Amino acid sequence: MLPHFPVAKETLDKSVVARRCAPARAVDCQGGYGMWKEAFDAGKGDVFTISVAEIVSVRGQAIAAQPPH
């Protein structure tokens, strides 16, 4: 699951191919958002500019590479 990943508006616009009829289940991302916003405001955080599909793929690879708990 990716509860929070900041993307540029242009990235989101290019990545959305259809709108869902039913709203998606809300996910609590305030903790992750707060940490990112603080870093962003300090000039140490940024947004993804690759497609959402690429973000999901990269994160999936990183998760798969982690040793089991």
N, C-alpha and C positions, 0 to 999 in steps of 0.2 A: 504494500500500500504506500502511496505517496501522499501523505496528508497535506504537505505544503511544498510547492515548488514555484517560485516566482518566475513569471514569463513576461516578455515584452508584449504589449498590446498587438503589435504586428505579428508576432509569433502565434499568438492565440487566434487572431483573425485568419491566418493562413492555415492553421491546423484544424479548425472546426469545419467539418463537412456537412453536418446536419445537427439540428437542435432536437433534443429529446422531448417527447411529449410530457412525460412525467418528470418532476424535479428529482434530481439525484439525492440520495441520503446525505444529509449534512454531516460533515466531519469536523471535529474540533481541531482547528489548526492554529489557535491563538498563541500557543507556546512557541511553535516554530516560526510563526509570523512575527511575533514580538522580537525573537532573537535576530531574525533576518532584518527587520526594520531598524533595529538598533545598529547593526553592522552597516546597513545601507546608509543610514543617516551619518555615520562616522566615516563614510567613504571606503568601507571595507567589504561591502556586499554588492551584489549585482543581480541581474535577471538573466534567465536563459534566453538565448536568441535562436537556438536550434528548434526544430519542430517538436511538438509534444510527443510524437511517436519516437523520435530520437531520444528525448529525455527519458521516457519509460524504458527504452531499450538499454540505455547506459546505466540507469539505476538498477534495472534487473540484473545486468551483468555484475555490477558492484555487489549486490546482495548475494548473488550466486557464488561469488568468489570468497565470501566471508566463511570462516570455519564454523561448523555447527556448534551450538551452545551446549 
